[in-house]
Amino acid sequence: METEAGPVLSYVQKTIVSAQQSLGDVDTNSVVWALIGIALVFLIRKQLSAFGLMCFRALLARFAVDLSAEVEAHLKTATEILFVTLAIYVAVSFLLPDDGSGLFLSRVLSSVAIVAIFGAWYRLSGPFASLLRNDTSSLVSSETDWIERVTQFSVLLFGLTSLLKVWQIDITGALTGVGVLGAGLAIATQDLLRNLVAGMTNISEKRFETGDAIQVEGQFVGTVKRIDLRSTMVVGFDQIPRHIPNSDLSNSVVLNYSARKHRRIMLKVPLMLSATQSQIEAVRDGIRHHHQTSGDFELGNAAPKHIYVSDFGASSVDILIYVWTRGPDYQEYLQITERLTLAILSITRNAGTTLAYPTQTLKIDASTESQGLQENAFSPNS
């Protein structure tokens, strides 16, 4: 114990002696002005912190990011400590030489600044994880406690490394071991890491949210029930849950039906071939009038709308209807389709014609039929 404590005590004694000698050479007026500057910064530390947060908030506003009250409280405490520490550091650098006591105090102040920065970062690990949880927008519904723990461990590791670096303690060997261990873990968990990265990519791109109806690469259609950072649970219309790795979703074509703004109605109205031109035009114009005045359809330029006499069917004259509803709701879509169908029936009836249906006409030659009956009558086996 004595051999270990001896160098430390000797360093402290030398630092004290150097501080006494340095302070003896320092002008009293300089010390007074330095103390006044430190006291002034200490008194207005809250105003300085508020100004710094205001600038930081204005910068984040350009990226549409807002700070919560909890985050602002942690940042405010850290910035107050940093401003006071910076004032003391400037005073020490001005009063004491860059050796002995000056170097020791600089390292102490640097350590205080590091503790303040990484301490705030450590306390912000919870709010950071809550951003991924975000129950209000249902973006992610998952257990994110492990993210907070991993973040806190990383903060502690980097903070300890920075402190040791300030005090010039060589940790190269330890960092090498940690790097080798990290590389081994990365190789062993490469599938997990790939899914984690893909999950964060899906979240940042906002390709879908919980409750959206999606189709994955033409395989199946289902509703997103939960989005984790490793997999996404999609429940198909058969009510069977499917846990899809995020890497598969990230590399697949995903159709998000819930993201559309309108629903399309595309159908053909078949009229009898015996309908006159005026009757056909009356049905066409009646459907156009319903489309324009019912209030069920999108009439803007963003949605195409076509109602025309298109072509001849096998036993009909067809009118094409290609329009879009005002909203994406499926229940509303069914109601609009019902009203349109009933309107078509009424318009067709008022035009004096009817809808066509598939028919077949069979023609039988009378002479061939009578000849066959005669052959059957005179047959030897009859």
C-alpha positions in Angstrom: 0.0 0.0 0.0 2.8 2.4 0.8 4.5 1.8 -2.5 1.2 2.5 -4.3 0.3 5.6 -2.3 3.8 7.1 -2.3 3.7 8.4 -5.9 0.2 9.8 -5.4 1.1 11.6 -2.2 4.2 13.0 -3.8 2.3 14.3 -6.8 -0.3 16.0 -4.6 2.5 17.6 -2.4 4.3 18.8 -5.5 1.0 20.2 -6.8 0.3 22.1 -3.6 3.8 23.5 -3.5 3.5 24.6 -7.1 0.2 26.2 -6.4 1.6 28.1 -3.5 4.5 29.3 -5.6 2.2 30.2 -8.5 -0.3 32.1 -6.3 2.6 34.0 -4.8 3.5 35.3 -8.2 -0.1 36.2 -9.2 -1.2 39.8 -9.0 -3.9 40.4 -6.4 -6.0 42.5 -8.8 -6.0 39.7 -11.3 -7.3 37.3 -8.7 -10.0 39.8 -7.7 -11.2 40.4 -11.3 -11.1 36.6 -11.9 -13.3 36.0 -8.8 -15.7 38.8 -9.9 -16.0 37.2 -13.4 -16.7 33.8 -11.9 -19.3 35.3 -9.5 -20.9 37.2 -12.4 -21.2 34.1 -14.5 -22.6 32.1 -11.5 -25.3 34.8 -11.0 -26.4 34.9 -14.6 -25.9 31.2 -15.3 -29.7 30.6 -15.6 -30.1 33.4 -18.2 -27.1 32.1 -20.1 -28.6 28.6 -20.0 -31.9 29.9 -21.2 -30.3 31.8 -24.1 -28.3 28.7 -25.1 -31.5 26.5 -25.1 -33.3 29.1 -27.1 -30.7 29.0 -29.8 -30.7 25.2 -29.7 -34.5 25.0 -29.9 -34.4 27.4 -32.9 -31.9 25.1 -34.6 -34.0 22.0 -34.0 -37.2 23.8 -35.2 -35.6 23.9 -38.7 -35.8 20.1 -38.6 -39.3 20.0 -37.2 -38.1 18.6 -33.8 -39.5 19.8 -30.5 -37.9 19.5 -27.0 -40.0 18.1 -24.2 -40.1 19.7 -20.7 -38.1 16.8 -19.3 -35.4 17.1 -21.9 -35.2 20.9 -21.4 -34.8 20.4 -17.6 -31.9 18.1 -18.0 -30.2 20.2 -20.6 -30.7 23.4 -18.5 -28.9 21.9 -15.5 -26.0 20.6 -17.7 -25.6 24.0 -19.5 -25.5 25.9 -16.2 -22.7 23.7 -14.9 -20.8 24.0 -18.2 -21.0 27.8 -18.1 -19.7 28.1 -14.6 -17.0 25.5 -15.2 -15.9 27.3 -18.3 -15.6 30.6 -16.4 -13.5 28.9 -13.7 -11.4 27.2 -16.4 -10.7 30.6 -18.2 -9.8 32.2 -14.8 -7.4 29.4 -13.9 -5.8 29.4 -17.4 -5.3 33.2 -17.0 -3.9 33.1 -13.5 -1.9 29.9 -13.3 0.8 28.7 -15.6 0.2 25.6 -17.7 2.2 23.3 -15.4 1.8 21.8 -11.9 -1.2 23.3 -10.2 -2.6 24.9 -13.4 -2.6 21.5 -15.2 -4.1 19.8 -12.2 -7.0 22.3 -11.9 -7.5 22.2 -15.7 -7.9 18.4 -15.5 -10.3 18.7 -12.5 -12.5 21.3 -14.4 -12.4 19.1 -17.5 -13.6 16.2 -15.5 -16.4 18.2 -14.1 -17.5 19.3 -17.6 -17.3 15.6 -18.8 -19.4 14.5 -15.8 -22.0 17.2 -16.6 -22.2 16.3 -20.3 -22.4 12.6 -19.9 -24.6 12.8 -16.8 -27.2 14.8 -18.9 -26.8 12.3 -21.7 -27.3 9.4 -19.2 -30.5 11.0 -17.9 -31.8 11.6 -21.4 -31.6 7.9 -22.2 -35.2 7.4 -20.9 -36.7 10.2 -23.0 -34.8 9.0 -26.1 -36.4 5.5 -25.7 -39.8 7.0 -25.1 -39.5 8.7 -28.5 -39.5 5.2 -30.0 -42.4 4.1 -27.8 -44.5 7.1 -28.7 -47.9 5.7 -27.8 -49.8 8.9 -29.0 -49.0 8.3 -32.7 -48.9 4.5 -32.4 -45.7 4.5 -34.4 -44.0 1.8 -32.3 -45.7 -0.4 -29.8 -42.9 -2.5 -28.4 -40.7 -3.0 -25.3 -37.9 -0.4 -25.5 -36.5 -0.7 -22.0 -33.5 -2.6 -23.4 -32.7 0.4 -25.7 -32.5 2.6 -22.6 -30.2 0.2 -20.9 -27.9 -0.2 -23.9 -27.8 3.6 -24.2 -26.9 4.1 -20.6 -24.2 1.5 -20.8 -22.7 3.2 -23.8 -22.8 6.6 -22.1 -21.0 5.2 -19.0 -18.4 3.6 -21.2 -17.7 6.7 -23.2 -17.8 8.9 -20.1 -15.3 6.7 -18.3 -13.0 6.6 -21.3 -13.1 10.4 -21.6 -12.2 10.8 -17.9 -9.3 8.4 -18.1 -8.1 10.2 -21.2 -8.1 13.6 -19.4 -6.0 12.1 -16.7 -3.7 10.5 -19.3 -4.3 7.0 -18.1 -3.5 4.5 -20.9 -6.4 2.2 -21.6 -5.3 1.1 -25.1 -5.2 -2.5 -24.1 -8.6 -2.5 -22.5 -10.1 -0.7 -25.6 -8.5 -3.3 -27.9 -10.1 -6.1 -25.9 -13.5 -4.4 -25.9 -13.1 -3.9 -29.7 -12.3 -7.6 -30.3 -15.3 -8.6 -28.1 -17.6 -6.2 -29.9 -16.5 -7.6 -33.3 -17.2 -11.1 -32.1 -20.6 -10.1 -30.8 -21.4 -8.3 -34.0 -20.6 -11.4 -36.1 -22.6 -13.6 -33.8 -25.6 -11.3 -33.8 -25.5 -10.0 -37.4 -29.1 -11.1 -38.1 -30.3 -9.3 -35.0 -28.3 -6.2 -35.9 -29.6 -6.3 -39.5 -33.2 -6.4 -38.3 -32.5 -3.6 -35.8 -31.2 -1.3 -38.5 -34.0 -2.3 -40.9 -36.5 -1.7 -38.1 -35.2 1.8 -37.4 -35.2 2.5 -41.2 -38.9 1.4 -41.5 -39.7 3.7 -38.5 -37.8 6.7 -39.8 -39.3 6.3 -43.3 -42.9 5.9 -41.8 -43.8 3.3 -44.5 -46.6 2.1 -42.3 -48.1 2.5 -38.8 -50.0 0.3 -36.5 -53.5 -0.2 -37.8 -52.6 0.2 -41.5 -53.7 -2.4 -44.0 -50.6 -3.5 -46.1 -49.7 -6.0 -48.8 -46.2 -7.5 -48.7 -44.7 -8.3 -52.1 -48.1 -9.6 -53.4 -48.0 -12.4 -50.8 -50.8 -11.5 -48.4 -52.8 -8.6 -47.2 -53.1 -7.9 -43.5 -53.3 -5.3 -40.7 -50.2 -4.1 -38.8 -50.7 -4.8 -35.1 -47.3 -4.2 -33.6 -44.0 -2.7 -34.8 -40.9 -3.8 -32.9 -37.3 -3.1 -33.7 -36.7 -6.7 -34.7 -39.9 -7.8 -36.3 -43.4 -6.6 -37.3 -46.6 -8.5 -36.5 -49.1 -8.4 -39.3 -52.5 -10.1 -38.8 -54.0 -11.4 -42.1 -57.6 -11.3 -42.9 -57.6 -15.0 -41.8 -56.8 -13.7 -38.3 -53.5 -15.5 -38.3 -50.6 -13.3 -36.9 -47.4 -13.3 -38.9 -44.1 -12.1 -37.4 -42.1 -10.7 -40.3 -38.4 -9.8 -39.8 -37.8 -6.2 -40.4 -35.1 -6.9 -42.9 -37.6 -8.7 -45.1 -40.0 -5.8 -44.9 -37.2 -3.3 -45.7 -36.2 -5.2 -48.9 -39.8 -5.9 -50.0 -42.3 -3.9 -52.0 -45.0 -2.9 -49.4 -48.3 -1.6 -50.5 -49.9 0.6 -47.8 -53.6 0.7 -48.6 -54.4 2.9 -45.6 -52.1 5.6 -47.0 -54.3 6.3 -50.0 -56.5 9.3 -50.0 -59.3 8.0 -52.2 -60.8 4.7 -53.3 -61.4 3.8 -56.9 -64.8 2.7 -58.4 -64.4 1.0 -61.8 -67.3 -0.8 -63.4 -69.2 -1.2 -66.6 -73.0 -0.7 -67.0 -74.3 -3.1 -69.7 -77.3 -1.9 -71.7 -79.5 -4.0 -74.0 -78.4 -4.0 -77.7 -81.9 -3.0 -78.6 -81.5 0.4 -76.7 -81.6 3.4 -78.9 -78.9 6.1 -79.0 -81.0 8.6 -77.1 -81.6 6.0 -74.4 -77.9 5.2 -74.1 -77.0 8.9 -73.9 -79.7 9.5 -71.3 -78.3 6.8 -69.1 -74.7 8.2 -69.6 -75.8 11.7 -68.8 -77.8 10.6 -65.7 -74.8 8.8 -64.3 -72.6 11.9 -64.9 -75.2 14.1 -63.1 -75.2 11.7 -60.1 -71.4 11.8 -60.1 -71.3 15.6 -60.0 -74.2 16.3 -57.6 -74.2 13.4 -55.1 -71.2 14.7 -53.0 -69.8 11.1 -52.8 -67.0 11.5 -55.3 -63.7 13.5 -55.6 -64.2 16.1 -58.3 -60.7 17.7 -58.1 -58.0 17.4 -60.7 -56.1 14.9 -58.4 -58.6 12.2 -59.1 -59.3 11.1 -62.7 -63.0 10.7 -63.7 -64.3 9.0 -66.8 -67.9 8.2 -67.7 -68.2 7.2 -71.3 -69.9 4.8 -73.7 -66.9 2.5 -74.0 -67.6 -0.5 -76.3 -69.8 -3.5 -77.2 -70.0 -6.5 -75.0 -71.1 -10.0 -76.0 -74.7 -9.0 -75.7 -74.7 -5.4 -74.6 -73.6 -1.8 -75.1 -71.2 -0.9 -72.2 -70.8 2.4 -70.3 -67.5 2.7 -68.4 -67.5 4.3 -65.0 -64.1 5.2 -63.6 -64.3 7.5 -60.6 -62.9 8.0 -57.1 -64.5 8.4 -53.7 -63.8 11.4 -51.5 -62.1 9.5 -48.7 -60.4 6.1 -48.1 -62.8 4.6 -45.5 -63.9 1.2 -46.6 -67.3 1.4 -44.9 -68.0 4.7 -46.7 -66.8 3.2 -49.9 -69.4 0.4 -49.6 -72.2 2.9 -48.9 -71.2 5.1 -51.9 -71.1 2.0 -54.2 -74.5 1.0 -52.9 -76.0 4.4 -53.7 -74.4 4.4 -57.1 -75.8 1.0 -58.0 -79.3 2.0 -56.9 -78.9 5.3 -58.9 -77.9 3.3 -62.0 -81.0 1.1 -61.8 -83.2 4.2 -61.4 -81.6 6.1 -64.3 -81.8 3.0 -66.6 -85.5 2.6 -65.7 -86.3 6.3 -66.3 -84.5 6.1 -69.7 -86.9 3.4 -70.9 -84.3 0.7 -71.2 -83.0 -2.2 -69.1 -79.7 -3.7 -68.2 -78.4 -6.5 -70.4 -77.6 -10.0 -69.2 -75.8 -12.8 -71.0 -78.0 -14.6 -73.5 -77.6 -17.4 -76.1 -79.8 -18.0 -79.1 -80.2 -21.6 -80.5 -81.5 -22.0 -84.1 -82.8 -25.4 -85.1 -83.3 -26.3 -88.8 -86.9 -27.7 -89.1 -86.1 -29.8 -92.2 -83.1 -31.5 -90.5 -85.3 -32.2 -87.5 -88.1 -33.8 -89.5 -85.6 -35.9 -91.6 -84.2 -37.3 -88.4 -87.6 -38.3 -87.1 -88.4 -40.1 -90.4 -85.2 -42.1 -90.2 -85.9 -43.1 -86.7 -89.5 -44.3 -87.7 -88.3 -46.6 -90.5 -85.3 -48.0 -88.7 -85.1 -51.8 -88.6 -84.2 -51.8 -85.0 -87.1 -49.5 -83.9 
